Amino acid sequence: MKSTLLTSRNPDKLLDFYRHVVGADIDENVVFGSDQKAYIAPQQSLEEDFLNEPVAFEVGNLEEKIRELEGSDARKTLGIIRVGNYSFASFVDPDGNPFELVQKKKE
């Protein structure tokens, strides 16, 4: 089972960001999708070279979701990239954790 650690100065605020700004359907255990769990934990001390893999959220309309994120605390780090049947864009959340939005090409 894959898992991702998201660190935050304010875990409740970050959980609210993913639920209400990104639109992630997550339960109290912070489960993303069917096989990836993310744990939001308080920041203790992070080294500058600390990196974690981005968590990815599938969206129905990538361009629309990017527009919805404009003006939020999310910062886009990479515009839309198309690879095969997928398009994705990369962001960092308010605490600097990377995340991606992914859209599968409609058949």
N, C-alpha and C positions, 0 to 999 in steps of 0.2 A: 504494500500500500504506500503510495506517495504521500508525503506531507511537506508542508511549508511552514516556516516560522516567520511570522510578521511581528516585528517589535514596535512598540508604541509608547510614547510618553503618557498617552491617555487611551488605553485599550477600548473603553466604552465608546469614545468619540470615533475611533477608527472603525469599530464594528458598525456604528451608525453610518459612517461614510460609505462602507461597502454595501450596506443594505439599501440606503436611500439615495445616494448619489450614483454609484455604479449600477445599482439595481440587482445586486447578487441575492439570490434566493438561498439564504443560509439559515441553519437552525442554531440553537443555543450551543451546540458543540462545534460550531464554525466548520461545517463540512461543505466543501465546494465540489459540486458535481457528484458523481457516483463513486469516484475512487481517490479523491484528493482531499486531504484534511489540511486546514491551516489553523495554526494556533496563534492567537494574538496575545502577546505577553508584554508586561511592562519592560521598558528599556532599563537596563542596569548600567552597563558601560559598553559602548560599541567601539571597536577599533576602526580606524578609517578604511582599512582594507576589507572590512566585513562585507561580504556579498551573499545574497540569497537569490535563488532562482525566482523568476516572476511567476505569479499565480495567473492562470488564464481563465477568462470568462467568455463563454460563447454568447454572442448577441445575434439578433435577427437582422439588424441593419447597422452595420459598422459606422457608416458616415453619419447617420442620425445620432447614434450614441456618442460619437466624438463631439458633435455639436452640443449635445446635452451636458457634456463634461466641461465645456468652455465656461469660464467664470467660476468653476468650482476650485477646490484646493488641489485637484489633480493637475499634474504637469505632464504634457505630452513630450516624450523623448524621441519618438520615432513615428513618422507619418505612416500612412497606409502602404503596406507591402503585400503584394499578391504572389503566392507560391502555390502552384497547382490549383486545387479546389478551395483554397483558403485565402482569406485576406486578414491581416492583423495590424494592429497599431499598439505601440508601447507607451506606458505612462509610469509615473511614480505617484504614490499616494501622499497624503499630507505628512507622513512620517518618513518619506523617502524609500519606502518599500516598492520594488518594481511590480507592475502587473500589466497584463496584456488583454486586449479585447480581440476576439477572433470571430470571424463570420465564415461559415461554410457556404460555398457556392450552391445556389439553388439549382436543382436538376430539372 
